[in-house]
Amino acid sequence: MHFWLAASVVCGLPLGAVGATIRRPAPVGVLAALVVPLGAAVNMVVLPPPSESAVAGPVRLTVWVAASAAVVLIVAPAIPARQRGHRESGVATEALADR
């Protein structure tokens, strides 16, 4: 009981702060959104399910596929938005240079 209370206090506060930054449009929001899928992938490396378990293989596969899909779904929309920002800033700079 005391272990889980301490774990929730230690992990809950930073994870709550990260969760609050997910909706930010800057790269900070993208990095915050990547915390859970990357945490799942790290968990499979650091503490994988026991290999003698009959479901260890399917569990590993499911976690890796889900984490990979989440990373793609998070990063893919951020790339065009970032490129639009660079193009818009370039256009604004050129417009100012013409004056």
Secondary structure, DSSP 4 states (H G I P E B T S, - for coil): -HHHHHHHHHHHHHHHHHHHTTT-SSHHHHHHHTHHHHHHHHHHHHSPPPTTSTTHHHHHHHHHHHHHHHHHHHHHHHHHHHHHHHHHHHHHHHHHHH-
